Amino acid sequence: MIGAFNINTPSHIKLDERNHVEKPLLDQLVGLGWEILDLDSKQLPGDSHRQSFTEVVVLPVLRGQLKVINDIEPNHTPRFWNIVRTQTPTMEKAKLWLKDHGQLLEQVI
C-alpha cells in the first residue's frame, strides 16, 4: 500500500488533491466573488505572499484590505459597518466562523 491506494490501483480511480479538493474549493471561492491565487505545483511560498506554506493567511493582502477598510471609516461607526455589510454579504456568517475558529488563524500548521 502507498497512502490509501494499492500500487496496483488504476490511475483513473486515484484521486489527486489538486483536482478533487483544491481546484473545486478555488472555483467555489471565485463564484463567491473572491480573488484567488491559483498557482502551479512549482510555486514557491513567496509567489503567494507567504514565507512558508504553513501560513494560511496571506498577511500582506489582509493588511492592505484592513487598511482600505479603516481608511474609509476609522471609527467603525454604523456607517462603517453598513459599508462592510454591503461589500461583504457573508459578513455575519464570517463573524460566527471567526468567533468559533479565529484562533486557528494564529496557529502555525
Summary of the structure (lengths in Angstrom):
residues: 109
radius of gyration: 18.7
end to end distance: 26.7
largest distance: 62.1
contacts: 185
relative contact order: 0.06
helix: 54%
strand: 2%
